[in-house]
Amino acid sequence: MSKQDIKTEEKFMSHNAWFSIFMGVTLLIISVYPMLKQTSAPLLFIGGTAFLGSFFMFVIRGGFTWKLGYRLTYKDEFLNTIDTIAYKHVVLGLLFSMGAIFLLSDELALNVSHSMMATFYLALMCLIYGVSILWQSRD
Amino acid sequence: MQNNIAKFRKDKGLSQQELADAIAVSRKTISTVETGRFIPSVIIALKIATHFELSVEQLFTLDDND
């Protein structure tokens, strides 16, 4: 593996972590705000636009990702390890949040749609992944 | 597990990035191995030892918890 590939992977992981956090916050706003305010359309439009904008910025600015091709794992040992641990954190976080919602909020199901809950879980997963990567890769 | 990588690296006047480039790993690998937060594979341990022309035992030592 060349030096350039490793630096590209390192850069990709850092971008990926920040993108996950940004996407997580966006999805959290989309899912939680309408639950609190009992309204959805305007915020959903703004949130969706922000998400698509950030996604395309990520693709355009992250054009280097094409060099990597599609791989399920990182080649660098450390990056691969923290990526795997981050996915474990995601699964644990998802289990705890689903358990908490299952136990604590029977009445919530009357007011909240399935799509909002799905968005909420997706937001949590993105946030946990991004934060886990940043936390593990600190110097 | 403890290691003396930072000491040998500084003695040679290398930065973390230069050592990482020399053994084809990411800089974060060197950084986290030096601080003891990441235990490297035998391959990386051997690469570092070979780079410094030392044995692995001179670089890594077990502590009481291992």
N, CA and C atoms of all chains as a GROMACS GRO file, in nm:
protein
  615
    1MET      N    1   0.084  -0.120   0.000
    1MET     CA    2   0.000   0.000   0.000
    1MET      C    3   0.088   0.125   0.000
    2SER      N    4   0.060   0.218  -0.091
    2SER     CA    5   0.147   0.335  -0.103
    2SER      C    6   0.118   0.437   0.006
    3LYS      N    7   0.216   0.530   0.025
    3LYS     CA    8   0.199   0.635   0.125
    3LYS      C    9   0.074   0.718   0.094
    4GLN      N   10   0.055   0.744  -0.037
    4GLN     CA   11  -0.057   0.827  -0.077
    4GLN      C   12  -0.190   0.761  -0.041
    5ASP      N   13  -0.198   0.629  -0.059
    5ASP     CA   14  -0.321   0.557  -0.025
    5ASP      C   15  -0.353   0.571   0.123
    6ILE      N   16  -0.250   0.560   0.206
    6ILE     CA   17  -0.270   0.568   0.351
    6ILE      C   18  -0.317   0.708   0.389
    7LYS      N   19  -0.252   0.810   0.331
    7LYS     CA   20  -0.293   0.947   0.362
    7LYS      C   21  -0.435   0.973   0.313
    8THR      N   22  -0.468   0.915   0.198
    8THR     CA   23  -0.604   0.930   0.146
    8THR      C   24  -0.704   0.864   0.240
    9GLU      N   25  -0.670   0.746   0.289
    9GLU     CA   26  -0.760   0.677   0.382
    9GLU      C   27  -0.777   0.758   0.511
   10GLU      N   28  -0.667   0.814   0.560
   10GLU     CA   29  -0.671   0.892   0.683
   10GLU      C   30  -0.761   1.015   0.665
   11LYS      N   31  -0.742   1.080   0.550
   11LYS     CA   32  -0.821   1.199   0.520
   11LYS      C   33  -0.968   1.162   0.504
   12PHE      N   34  -0.990   1.050   0.435
   12PHE     CA   35  -1.128   1.004   0.411
   12PHE      C   36  -1.198   0.976   0.543
   13MET      N   37  -1.126   0.910   0.636
   13MET     CA   38  -1.189   0.876   0.764
   13MET      C   39  -1.225   1.001   0.842
   14SER      N   40  -1.136   1.100   0.841
   14SER     CA   41  -1.163   1.224   0.913
   14SER      C   42  -1.285   1.295   0.853
   15HIS      N   43  -1.288   1.305   0.721
   15HIS     CA   44  -1.404   1.367   0.654
   15HIS      C   45  -1.531   1.289   0.685
   16ASN      N   46  -1.518   1.157   0.683
   16ASN     CA   47  -1.632   1.070   0.705
   16ASN      C   48  -1.691   1.091   0.844
   17ALA      N   49  -1.602   1.107   0.944
   17ALA     CA   50  -1.648   1.127   1.082
   17ALA      C   51  -1.726   1.259   1.093
   18TRP      N   52  -1.669   1.367   1.036
   18TRP     CA   53  -1.737   1.496   1.045
   18TRP      C   54  -1.867   1.496   0.965
   19PHE      N   55  -1.866   1.428   0.850
   19PHE     CA   56  -1.988   1.418   0.770
   19PHE      C   57  -2.095   1.343   0.848
   20SER      N   58  -2.056   1.236   0.916
   20SER     CA   59  -2.153   1.158   0.996
   20SER      C   60  -2.214   1.243   1.105
   21ILE      N   61  -2.129   1.325   1.171
   21ILE     CA   62  -2.181   1.410   1.278
   21ILE      C   63  -2.278   1.514   1.223
   22PHE      N   64  -2.238   1.576   1.111
   22PHE     CA   65  -2.324   1.678   1.050
   22PHE      C   66  -2.457   1.617   1.007
   23MET      N   67  -2.448   1.502   0.943
   23MET     CA   68  -2.570   1.434   0.898
   23MET      C   69  -2.656   1.393   1.018
   24GLY      N   70  -2.590   1.346   1.124
   24GLY     CA   71  -2.662   1.306   1.244
   24GLY      C   72  -2.739   1.421   1.305
   25VAL      N   73  -2.673   1.538   1.315
   25VAL     CA   74  -2.740   1.656   1.373
   25VAL      C   75  -2.857   1.697   1.284
   26THR      N   76  -2.834   1.696   1.153
   26THR     CA   77  -2.942   1.733   1.060
   26THR      C   78  -3.062   1.639   1.076
   27LEU      N   79  -3.036   1.511   1.080
   27LEU     CA   80  -3.144   1.414   1.095
   27LEU      C   81  -3.213   1.425   1.230
   28LEU      N   82  -3.133   1.459   1.332
   28LEU     CA   83  -3.190   1.476   1.466
   28LEU      C   84  -3.288   1.593   1.468
   29ILE      N   85  -3.248   1.703   1.401
   29ILE     CA   86  -3.336   1.820   1.394
   29ILE      C   87  -3.463   1.783   1.317
   30ILE      N   88  -3.445   1.713   1.206
   30ILE     CA   89  -3.561   1.675   1.126
   30ILE      C   90  -3.658   1.587   1.206
   31SER      N   91  -3.603   1.498   1.288
   31SER     CA   92  -3.690   1.403   1.358
   31SER      C   93  -3.745   1.457   1.489
   32VAL      N   94  -3.666   1.532   1.565
   32VAL     CA   95  -3.708   1.573   1.700
   32VAL      C   96  -3.794   1.700   1.698
   33TYR      N   97  -3.755   1.798   1.618
   33TYR     CA   98  -3.827   1.927   1.621
   33TYR      C   99  -3.975   1.912   1.587
   34PRO      N  100  -4.007   1.837   1.481
   34PRO     CA  101  -4.150   1.820   1.451
   34PRO      C  102  -4.227   1.749   1.562
   35MET      N  103  -4.160   1.660   1.635
   35MET     CA  104  -4.228   1.592   1.747
   35MET      C  105  -4.266   1.693   1.854
   36LEU      N  106  -4.176   1.790   1.878
   36LEU     CA  107  -4.200   1.887   1.984
   36LEU      C  108  -4.300   1.993   1.941
   37LYS      N  109  -4.292   2.036   1.815
   37LYS     CA  110  -4.375   2.148   1.770
   37LYS      C  111  -4.501   2.103   1.696
   38GLN      N  112  -4.517   1.975   1.679
   38GLN     CA  113  -4.634   1.921   1.607
   38GLN      C  114  -4.646   1.976   1.466
   39THR      N  115  -4.534   2.004   1.404
   39THR     CA  116  -4.536   2.050   1.266
   39THR      C  117  -4.416   1.988   1.195
   40SER      N  118  -4.425   1.972   1.065
   40SER     CA  119  -4.314   1.902   1.002
   40SER      C  120  -4.273   1.961   0.867
   41ALA      N  121  -4.367   2.009   0.789
   41ALA     CA  122  -4.336   2.041   0.649
   41ALA      C  123  -4.221   2.140   0.629
   42PRO      N  124  -4.224   2.262   0.690
   42PRO     CA  125  -4.116   2.357   0.660
   42PRO      C  126  -3.979   2.305   0.704
   43LEU      N  127  -3.974   2.250   0.824
   43LEU     CA  128  -3.846   2.205   0.875
   43LEU      C  129  -3.794   2.085   0.796
   44LEU      N  130  -3.887   2.002   0.755
   44LEU     CA  131  -3.847   1.885   0.677
   44LEU      C  132  -3.782   1.931   0.546
   45PHE      N  133  -3.839   2.038   0.488
   45PHE     CA  134  -3.784   2.091   0.363
   45PHE      C  135  -3.645   2.149   0.386
   46ILE      N  136  -3.632   2.230   0.492
   46ILE     CA  137  -3.502   2.292   0.522
   46ILE      C  138  -3.399   2.185   0.556
   47GLY      N  139  -3.440   2.089   0.640
   47GLY     CA  140  -3.349   1.981   0.681
   47GLY      C  141  -3.306   1.897   0.563
   48GLY      N  142  -3.404   1.865   0.477
   48GLY     CA  143  -3.373   1.784   0.359
   48GLY      C  144  -3.278   1.856   0.265
   49THR      N  145  -3.301   1.988   0.248
   49THR     CA  146  -3.213   2.067   0.163
   49THR      C  147  -3.072   2.073   0.221
   50ALA      N  148  -3.064   2.095   0.354
   50ALA     CA  149  -2.933   2.101   0.419
   50ALA      C  150  -2.860   1.968   0.405
   51PHE      N  151  -2.935   1.860   0.421
   51PHE     CA  152  -2.874   1.728   0.411
   51PHE      C  153  -2.821   1.702   0.270
   52LEU      N  154  -2.906   1.731   0.170
   52LEU     CA  155  -2.862   1.707   0.031
   52LEU      C  156  -2.744   1.796  -0.005
   53GLY      N  157  -2.750   1.923   0.042
   53GLY     CA  158  -2.639   2.016   0.016
   53GLY      C  159  -2.510   1.963   0.075
   54SER      N  160  -2.518   1.919   0.200
   54SER     CA  161  -2.395   1.871   0.266
   54SER      C  162  -2.346   1.743   0.200
   55PHE      N  163  -2.441   1.660   0.156
   55PHE     CA  164  -2.402   1.535   0.090
   55PHE      C  165  -2.325   1.563  -0.040
   56PHE      N  166  -2.379   1.655  -0.121
   56PHE     CA  167  -2.312   1.681  -0.248
   56PHE      C  168  -2.180   1.756  -0.227
   57MET      N  169  -2.175   1.843  -0.124
   57MET     CA  170  -2.047   1.907  -0.091
   57MET      C  171  -1.944   1.800  -0.056
   58PHE      N  172  -1.989   1.701   0.019
   58PHE     CA  173  -1.900   1.593   0.062
   58PHE      C  174  -1.849   1.516  -0.060
   59VAL      N  175  -1.939   1.488  -0.153
   59VAL     CA  176  -1.900   1.412  -0.272
   59VAL      C  177  -1.805   1.494  -0.360
   60ILE      N  178  -1.841   1.624  -0.378
   60ILE     CA  179  -1.758   1.708  -0.467
   60ILE      C  180  -1.621   1.733  -0.405
   61ARG      N  181  -1.621   1.779  -0.279
   61ARG     CA  182  -1.493   1.808  -0.213
   61ARG      C  183  -1.414   1.681  -0.183
   62GLY      N  184  -1.487   1.572  -0.165
   62GLY     CA  185  -1.420   1.445  -0.135
   62GLY      C  186  -1.399   1.362  -0.259
   63GLY      N  187  -1.371   1.427  -0.370
   63GLY     CA  188  -1.351   1.355  -0.496
   63GLY      C  189  -1.241   1.250  -0.488
   64PHE      N  190  -1.154   1.270  -0.387
   64PHE     CA  191  -1.044   1.173  -0.370
   64PHE      C  192  -1.097   1.034  -0.340
   65THR      N  193  -1.222   1.026  -0.294
   65THR     CA  194  -1.273   0.894  -0.256
   65THR      C  195  -1.280   0.801  -0.377
   66TRP      N  196  -1.290   0.858  -0.497
   66TRP     CA  197  -1.297   0.771  -0.614
   66TRP      C  198  -1.169   0.689  -0.628
   67LYS      N  199  -1.058   0.747  -0.580
   67LYS     CA  200  -0.932   0.675  -0.589
   67LYS      C  201  -0.933   0.547  -0.505
   68LEU      N  202  -1.014   0.553  -0.398
   68LEU     CA  203  -1.017   0.438  -0.308
   68LEU      C  204  -1.095   0.320  -0.365
   69GLY      N  205  -1.189   0.350  -0.452
   69GLY     CA  206  -1.278   0.244  -0.496
   69GLY      C  207  -1.370   0.206  -0.381
   70TYR      N  208  -1.445   0.101  -0.396
   70TYR     CA  209  -1.536   0.062  -0.289
   70TYR      C  210  -1.478  -0.057  -0.213
   71ARG      N  211  -1.449  -0.033  -0.088
   71ARG     CA  212  -1.397  -0.142  -0.004
   71ARG      C  213  -1.474  -0.143   0.126
   72LEU      N  214  -1.489  -0.261   0.184
   72LEU     CA  215  -1.560  -0.269   0.310
   72LEU      C  216  -1.471  -0.234   0.428
   73THR      N  217  -1.341  -0.244   0.409
   73THR     CA  218  -1.250  -0.219   0.520
   73THR      C  219  -1.140  -0.121   0.478
   74TYR      N  220  -1.080  -0.060   0.580
   74TYR     CA  221  -0.962   0.022   0.554
   74TYR      C  222  -0.841  -0.070   0.550
   75LYS      N  223  -0.741  -0.034   0.471
   75LYS     CA  224  -0.622  -0.119   0.464
   75LYS      C  225  -0.529  -0.092   0.581
   76ASP      N  226  -0.528   0.034   0.628
   76ASP     CA  227  -0.443   0.066   0.742
   76ASP      C  228  -0.500  -0.001   0.867
   77GLU      N  229  -0.412  -0.069   0.941
   77GLU     CA  230  -0.457  -0.151   1.055
   77GLU      C  231  -0.529  -0.069   1.162
   78PHE      N  232  -0.473   0.046   1.198
   78PHE     CA  233  -0.534   0.127   1.303
   78PHE      C  234  -0.670   0.181   1.260
   79LEU      N  235  -0.676   0.233   1.138
   79LEU     CA  236  -0.802   0.288   1.089
   79LEU      C  237  -0.910   0.180   1.082
   80ASN      N  238  -0.868   0.061   1.039
   80ASN     CA  239  -0.963  -0.050   1.031
   80ASN      C  240  -1.013  -0.089   1.170
   81THR      N  241  -0.923  -0.086   1.268
   81THR     CA  242  -0.961  -0.122   1.405
   81THR      C  243  -1.062  -0.023   1.462
   82ILE      N  244  -1.032   0.107   1.449
   82ILE     CA  245  -1.124   0.205   1.509
   82ILE      C  246  -1.257   0.209   1.433
   83ASP      N  247  -1.254   0.179   1.303
   83ASP     CA  248  -1.378   0.172   1.226
   83ASP      C  249  -1.465   0.058   1.279
   84THR      N  250  -1.403  -0.057   1.304
   84THR     CA  251  -1.478  -0.171   1.355
   84THR      C  252  -1.534  -0.142   1.494
   85ILE      N  253  -1.451  -0.080   1.580
   85ILE     CA  254  -1.499  -0.046   1.715
   85ILE      C  255  -1.613   0.055   1.708
   86ALA      N  256  -1.602   0.151   1.614
   86ALA     CA  257  -1.708   0.251   1.600
   86ALA      C  258  -1.840   0.184   1.564
   87TYR      N  259  -1.837   0.082   1.477
   87TYR     CA  260  -1.960   0.011   1.443
   87TYR      C  261  -2.016  -0.062   1.564
   88LYS      N  262  -1.927  -0.114   1.650
   88LYS     CA  263  -1.975  -0.177   1.774
   88LYS      C  264  -2.042  -0.073   1.864
   89HIS      N  265  -1.984   0.046   1.872
   89HIS     CA  266  -2.046   0.153   1.951
   89HIS      C  267  -2.184   0.187   1.894
   90VAL      N  268  -2.193   0.189   1.760
   90VAL     CA  269  -2.322   0.220   1.695
   90VAL      C  270  -2.427   0.117   1.735
   91VAL      N  271  -2.391  -0.011   1.728
   91VAL     CA  272  -2.487  -0.117   1.760
   91VAL      C  273  -2.529  -0.107   1.907
   92LEU      N  274  -2.433  -0.085   1.996
   92LEU     CA  275  -2.466  -0.073   2.139
   92LEU      C  276  -2.557   0.047   2.163
   93GLY      N  277  -2.521   0.162   2.103
   93GLY     CA  278  -2.601   0.283   2.119
   93GLY      C  279  -2.743   0.262   2.068
   94LEU      N  280  -2.754   0.194   1.955
   94LEU     CA  281  -2.886   0.169   1.897
   94LEU      C  282  -2.969   0.078   1.989
   95LEU      N  283  -2.905  -0.026   2.042
   95LEU     CA  284  -2.976  -0.118   2.132
   95LEU      C  285  -3.024  -0.045   2.257
   96PHE      N  286  -2.937   0.037   2.317
   96PHE     CA  287  -2.977   0.109   2.439
   96PHE      C  288  -3.089   0.209   2.410
   97SER      N  289  -3.078   0.281   2.299
   97SER     CA  290  -3.180   0.381   2.270
   97SER      C  291  -3.314   0.314   2.238
   98MET      N  292  -3.308   0.204   2.164
   98MET     CA  293  -3.434   0.132   2.134
   98MET      C  294  -3.494   0.074   2.262
   99GLY      N  295  -3.407   0.023   2.347
   99GLY     CA  296  -3.455  -0.032   2.475
   99GLY      C  297  -3.518   0.077   2.560
  100ALA      N  298  -3.452   0.194   2.565
  100ALA     CA  299  -3.504   0.304   2.646
  100ALA      C  300  -3.640   0.349   2.593
  101ILE      N  301  -3.650   0.361   2.463
  101ILE     CA  302  -3.777   0.407   2.404
  101ILE      C  303  -3.885   0.301   2.423
  102PHE      N  304  -3.847   0.175   2.412
  102PHE     CA  305  -3.944   0.066   2.433
  102PHE      C  306  -3.998   0.070   2.575
  103LEU      N  307  -3.912   0.097   2.672
  103LEU     CA  308  -3.954   0.092   2.812
  103LEU      C  309  -4.026   0.220   2.858
  104LEU      N  310  -3.986   0.333   2.804
  104LEU     CA  311  -4.029   0.460   2.864
  104LEU      C  312  -4.140   0.534   2.790
  105SER      N  313  -4.168   0.496   2.668
  105SER     CA  314  -4.256   0.587   2.593
  105SER      C  315  -4.365   0.516   2.515
  106ASP      N  316  -4.455   0.451   2.586
  106ASP     CA  317  -4.569   0.388   2.519
  106ASP      C  318  -4.656   0.492   2.448
  107GLU      N  319  -4.676   0.607   2.517
  107GLU     CA  320  -4.767   0.707   2.461
  107GLU      C  321  -4.705   0.780   2.342
  108LEU      N  322  -4.573   0.775   2.330
  108LEU     CA  323  -4.504   0.843   2.221
  108LEU      C  324  -4.551   0.791   2.085
  109ALA      N  325  -4.577   0.661   2.082
  109ALA     CA  326  -4.615   0.598   1.955
  109ALA      C  327  -4.743   0.657   1.897
  110LEU      N  328  -4.827   0.720   1.981
  110LEU     CA  329  -4.951   0.777   1.931
  110LEU      C  330  -4.926   0.903   1.849
  111ASN      N  331  -4.818   0.975   1.881
  111ASN     CA  332  -4.794   1.106   1.817
  111ASN      C  333  -4.686   1.105   1.711
  112VAL      N  334  -4.606   1.002   1.709
  112VAL     CA  335  -4.487   1.005   1.623
  112VAL      C  336  -4.498   0.899   1.514
  113SER      N  337  -4.465   0.940   1.393
  113SER     CA  338  -4.476   0.845   1.281
  113SER      C  339  -4.355   0.751   1.278
  114HIS      N  340  -4.372   0.644   1.205
  114HIS     CA  341  -4.262   0.548   1.191
  114HIS      C  342  -4.142   0.613   1.122
  115SER      N  343  -4.170   0.699   1.023
  115SER     CA  344  -4.060   0.761   0.950
  115SER      C  345  -3.978   0.852   1.041
  116MET      N  346  -4.046   0.922   1.134
  116MET     CA  347  -3.974   1.008   1.228
  116MET      C  348  -3.887   0.926   1.321
  117MET      N  349  -3.938   0.814   1.368
  117MET     CA  350  -3.858   0.730   1.457
  117MET      C  351  -3.740   0.670   1.381
  118ALA      N  352  -3.764   0.630   1.256
  118ALA     CA  353  -3.655   0.574   1.175
  118ALA      C  354  -3.547   0.679   1.156
  119THR      N  355  -3.590   0.804   1.130
  119THR     CA  356  -3.494   0.914   1.113
  119THR      C  357  -3.418   0.940   1.241
  120PHE      N  358  -3.490   0.930   1.354
  120PHE     CA  359  -3.427   0.952   1.485
  120PHE      C  360  -3.319   0.846   1.510
  121TYR      N  361  -3.351   0.719   1.483
  121TYR     CA  362  -3.251   0.612   1.504
  121TYR      C  363  -3.130   0.630   1.410
  122LEU      N  364  -3.160   0.669   1.287
  122LEU     CA  365  -3.052   0.691   1.190
  122LEU      C  366  -2.961   0.806   1.237
  123ALA      N  367  -3.025   0.911   1.293
  123ALA     CA  368  -2.948   1.024   1.346
  123ALA      C  369  -2.855   0.979   1.458
  124LEU      N  370  -2.910   0.898   1.549
  124LEU     CA  371  -2.827   0.848   1.660
  124LEU      C  372  -2.710   0.767   1.608
  125MET      N  373  -2.737   0.680   1.510
  125MET     CA  374  -2.630   0.595   1.455
  125MET      C  375  -2.519   0.680   1.394
  126CYS      N  376  -2.559   0.781   1.316
  126CYS     CA  377  -2.458   0.868   1.252
  126CYS      C  378  -2.377   0.944   1.356
  127LEU      N  379  -2.448   0.998   1.457
  127LEU     CA  380  -2.378   1.074   1.560
  127LEU      C  381  -2.280   0.987   1.636
  128ILE      N  382  -2.324   0.868   1.675
  128ILE     CA  383  -2.236   0.778   1.752
  128ILE      C  384  -2.115   0.738   1.669
  129TYR      N  385  -2.136   0.708   1.542
  129TYR     CA  386  -2.024   0.668   1.456
  129TYR      C  387  -1.921   0.782   1.445
  130GLY      N  388  -1.970   0.902   1.415
  130GLY     CA  389  -1.878   1.016   1.397
  130GLY      C  390  -1.801   1.048   1.524
  131VAL      N  391  -1.874   1.055   1.637
  131VAL     CA  392  -1.809   1.088   1.764
  131VAL      C  393  -1.710   0.979   1.804
  132SER      N  394  -1.748   0.854   1.782
  132SER     CA  395  -1.659   0.742   1.818
  132SER      C  396  -1.528   0.749   1.739
  133ILE      N  397  -1.539   0.776   1.609
  133ILE     CA  398  -1.417   0.786   1.526
  133ILE      C  399  -1.328   0.900   1.573
  134LEU      N  400  -1.390   1.016   1.597
  134LEU     CA  401  -1.309   1.132   1.639
  134LEU      C  402  -1.245   1.106   1.775
  135TRP      N  403  -1.321   1.045   1.866
  135TRP     CA  404  -1.270   1.020   2.000
  135TRP      C  405  -1.155   0.918   1.997
  136GLN      N  406  -1.172   0.814   1.917
  136GLN     CA  407  -1.068   0.710   1.911
  136GLN      C  408  -0.941   0.757   1.839
  137SER      N  409  -0.956   0.850   1.746
  137SER     CA  410  -0.838   0.890   1.668
  137SER      C  411  -0.772   1.015   1.723
  138ARG      N  412  -0.809   1.053   1.847
  138ARG     CA  413  -0.743   1.170   1.907
  138ARG      C  414  -0.595   1.140   1.930
  139ASP      N  415  -0.513   1.243   1.928
  139ASP     CA  416  -0.369   1.223   1.951
  139ASP      C  417  -0.337   1.207   2.098
  140MET      N  418   0.121  -0.309   2.817
  140MET     CA  419   0.245  -0.310   2.739
  140MET      C  420   0.300  -0.168   2.727
  141GLN      N  421   0.429  -0.157   2.746
  141GLN     CA  422   0.492  -0.026   2.732
  141GLN      C  423   0.586  -0.029   2.612
  142ASN      N  424   0.619   0.088   2.562
  142ASN     CA  425   0.714   0.090   2.449
  142ASN      C  426   0.802   0.214   2.452
  143ASN      N  427   0.914   0.204   2.383
  143ASN     CA  428   1.011   0.314   2.379
  143ASN      C  429   1.018   0.377   2.240
  144ILE      N  430   0.913   0.364   2.166
  144ILE     CA  431   0.917   0.411   2.026
  144ILE      C  432   0.943   0.562   2.019
  145ALA      N  433   0.873   0.638   2.105
  145ALA     CA  434   0.889   0.784   2.100
  145ALA      C  435   1.034   0.823   2.127
  146LYS      N  436   1.096   0.754   2.223
  146LYS     CA  437   1.236   0.785   2.259
  146LYS      C  438   1.328   0.760   2.139
  147PHE      N  439   1.315   0.639   2.078
  147PHE     CA  440   1.403   0.606   1.965
  147PHE      C  441   1.374   0.696   1.845
  148ARG      N  442   1.248   0.729   1.827
  148ARG     CA  443   1.211   0.816   1.714
  148ARG      C  444   1.274   0.954   1.731
  149LYS      N  445   1.264   1.008   1.853
  149LYS     CA  446   1.321   1.141   1.877
  149LYS      C  447   1.473   1.138   1.867
  150ASP      N  448   1.533   1.028   1.914
  150ASP     CA  449   1.679   1.015   1.903
  150ASP      C  450   1.724   1.021   1.757
  151LYS      N  451   1.642   0.965   1.670
  151LYS     CA  452   1.675   0.965   1.526
  151LYS      C  453   1.633   1.095   1.457
  152GLY      N  454   1.566   1.183   1.532
  152GLY     CA  455   1.522   1.310   1.476
  152GLY      C  456   1.408   1.296   1.376
  153LEU      N  457   1.323   1.195   1.397
  153LEU     CA  458   1.211   1.173   1.305
  153LEU      C  459   1.082   1.227   1.365
  154SER      N  460   0.994   1.277   1.278
  154SER     CA  461   0.860   1.312   1.322
  154SER      C  462   0.772   1.187   1.313
  155GLN      N  463   0.654   1.193   1.374
  155GLN     CA  464   0.561   1.078   1.365
  155GLN      C  465   0.525   1.050   1.219
  156GLN      N  466   0.506   1.158   1.141
  156GLN     CA  467   0.468   1.139   1.001
  156GLN      C  468   0.581   1.072   0.922
  157GLU      N  469   0.703   1.112   0.950
  157GLU     CA  470   0.818   1.052   0.878
  157GLU      C  471   0.832   0.904   0.910
  158LEU      N  472   0.814   0.870   1.038
  158LEU     CA  473   0.821   0.728   1.075
  158LEU      C  474   0.705   0.651   1.011
  159ALA      N  475   0.586   0.712   1.014
  159ALA     CA  476   0.469   0.647   0.954
  159ALA      C  477   0.492   0.622   0.805
  160ASP      N  478   0.545   0.722   0.735
  160ASP     CA  479   0.574   0.707   0.592
  160ASP      C  480   0.677   0.596   0.568
  161ALA      N  481   0.775   0.589   0.658
  161ALA     CA  482   0.884   0.492   0.638
  161ALA      C  483   0.835   0.348   0.648
  162ILE      N  484   0.735   0.326   0.733
  162ILE     CA  485   0.688   0.187   0.748
  162ILE      C  486   0.548   0.165   0.690
  163ALA      N  487   0.501   0.265   0.614
  163ALA     CA  488   0.373   0.254   0.542
  163ALA      C  489   0.253   0.228   0.632
  164VAL      N  490   0.241   0.313   0.735
  164VAL     CA  491   0.118   0.312   0.816
  164VAL      C  492   0.072   0.457   0.832
  165SER      N  493  -0.046   0.476   0.892
  165SER     CA  494  -0.094   0.613   0.911
  165SER      C  495  -0.024   0.677   1.031
  166ARG      N  496  -0.021   0.813   1.031
  166ARG     CA  497   0.042   0.883   1.143
  166ARG      C  498  -0.030   0.853   1.274
  167LYS      N  499  -0.162   0.837   1.264
  167LYS     CA  500  -0.240   0.806   1.386
  167LYS      C  501  -0.195   0.674   1.447
  168THR      N  502  -0.151   0.581   1.362
  168THR     CA  503  -0.103   0.452   1.415
  168THR      C  504   0.017   0.477   1.506
  169ILE      N  505   0.112   0.555   1.459
  169ILE     CA  506   0.232   0.584   1.538
  169ILE      C  507   0.194   0.658   1.666
  170SER      N  508   0.107   0.758   1.650
  170SER     CA  509   0.067   0.840   1.765
  170SER      C  510   0.003   0.755   1.874
  171THR      N  511  -0.091   0.668   1.835
  171THR     CA  512  -0.164   0.591   1.936
  171THR      C  513  -0.081   0.474   1.991
  172VAL      N  514   0.012   0.422   1.910
  172VAL     CA  515   0.101   0.317   1.963
  172VAL      C  516   0.194   0.379   2.068
  173GLU      N  517   0.246   0.497   2.037
  173GLU     CA  518   0.338   0.563   2.132
  173GLU      C  519   0.271   0.593   2.265
  174THR      N  520   0.145   0.632   2.260
  174THR     CA  521   0.075   0.664   2.385
  174THR      C  522   0.016   0.540   2.452
  175GLY      N  523   0.031   0.425   2.388
  175GLY     CA  524  -0.014   0.300   2.449
  175GLY      C  525  -0.162   0.272   2.434
  176ARG      N  526  -0.231   0.353   2.351
  176ARG     CA  527  -0.376   0.330   2.334
  176ARG      C  528  -0.406   0.227   2.228
  177PHE      N  529  -0.306   0.193   2.146
  177PHE     CA  530  -0.326   0.094   2.040
  177PHE      C  531  -0.211  -0.006   2.044
  178ILE      N  532  -0.245  -0.133   2.056
  178ILE     CA  533  -0.142  -0.237   2.053
  178ILE      C  534  -0.128  -0.284   1.908
  179PRO      N  535  -0.013  -0.264   1.848
  179PRO     CA  536   0.000  -0.297   1.704
  179PRO      C  537   0.013  -0.447   1.681
  180SER      N  538  -0.007  -0.486   1.557
  180SER     CA  539   0.012  -0.626   1.521
  180SER      C  540   0.162  -0.658   1.518
  181VAL      N  541   0.191  -0.787   1.510
  181VAL     CA  542   0.333  -0.830   1.503
  181VAL      C  543   0.398  -0.768   1.379
  182ILE      N  544   0.325  -0.759   1.272
  182ILE     CA  545   0.381  -0.704   1.147
  182ILE      C  546   0.430  -0.562   1.168
  183ILE      N  547   0.345  -0.478   1.229
  183ILE     CA  548   0.385  -0.338   1.251
  183ILE      C  549   0.499  -0.330   1.351
  184ALA      N  550   0.493  -0.413   1.456
  184ALA     CA  551   0.600  -0.414   1.557
  184ALA      C  552   0.734  -0.449   1.490
  185LEU      N  553   0.730  -0.549   1.404
  185LEU     CA  554   0.854  -0.589   1.334
  185LEU      C  555   0.902  -0.481   1.238
  186LYS      N  556   0.808  -0.415   1.171
  186LYS     CA  557   0.846  -0.307   1.079
  186LYS      C  558   0.916  -0.195   1.153
  187ILE      N  559   0.861  -0.156   1.270
  187ILE     CA  560   0.922  -0.048   1.348
  187ILE      C  561   1.060  -0.091   1.397
  188ALA      N  562   1.065  -0.213   1.451
  188ALA     CA  563   1.194  -0.263   1.502
  188ALA      C  564   1.299  -0.269   1.392
  189THR      N  565   1.259  -0.317   1.275
  189THR     CA  566   1.352  -0.325   1.162
  189THR      C  567   1.400  -0.186   1.122
  190HIS      N  568   1.307  -0.090   1.123
  190HIS     CA  569   1.343   0.046   1.084
  190HIS      C  570   1.450   0.104   1.176
  191PHE      N  571   1.436   0.077   1.307
  191PHE     CA  572   1.534   0.130   1.404
  191PHE      C  573   1.654   0.037   1.422
  192GLU      N  574   1.653  -0.076   1.351
  192GLU     CA  575   1.759  -0.178   1.363
  192GLU      C  576   1.772  -0.226   1.508
  193LEU      N  577   1.654  -0.256   1.565
  193LEU     CA  578   1.649  -0.306   1.704
  193LEU      C  579   1.568  -0.434   1.705
  194SER      N  580   1.570  -0.504   1.820
  194SER     CA  581   1.479  -0.618   1.833
  194SER      C  582   1.344  -0.567   1.886
  195VAL      N  583   1.240  -0.647   1.866
  195VAL     CA  584   1.107  -0.607   1.916
  195VAL      C  585   1.110  -0.592   2.068
  196GLU      N  586   1.187  -0.679   2.135
  196GLU     CA  587   1.194  -0.674   2.282
  196GLU      C  588   1.255  -0.543   2.333
  197GLN      N  589   1.342  -0.483   2.251
  197GLN     CA  590   1.400  -0.354   2.292
  197GLN      C  591   1.299  -0.241   2.281
  198LEU      N  592   1.200  -0.260   2.194
  198LEU     CA  593   1.099  -0.157   2.175
  198LEU      C  594   0.978  -0.175   2.266
  199PHE      N  595   0.936  -0.300   2.283
  199PHE     CA  596   0.815  -0.327   2.361
  199PHE      C  597   0.848  -0.410   2.484
  200THR      N  598   0.788  -0.372   2.596
  200THR     CA  599   0.806  -0.452   2.719
  200THR      C  600   0.670  -0.476   2.784
  201LEU      N  601   0.653  -0.595   2.838
  201LEU     CA  602   0.528  -0.626   2.907
  201LEU      C  603   0.530  -0.563   3.045
  202ASP      N  604   0.411  -0.518   3.091
  202ASP     CA  605   0.404  -0.472   3.230
  202ASP      C  606   0.322  -0.572   3.313
  203ASP      N  607   0.300  -0.540   3.439
  203ASP     CA  608   0.237  -0.636   3.531
  203ASP      C  609   0.095  -0.675   3.491
  204ASN      N  610   0.026  -0.586   3.419
  204ASN     CA  611  -0.113  -0.615   3.383
  204ASN      C  612  -0.127  -0.709   3.264
  205ASP      N  613  -0.017  -0.733   3.190
  205ASP     CA  614  -0.025  -0.816   3.069
  205ASP      C  615  -0.014  -0.965   3.103
   0.00000   0.00000   0.00000
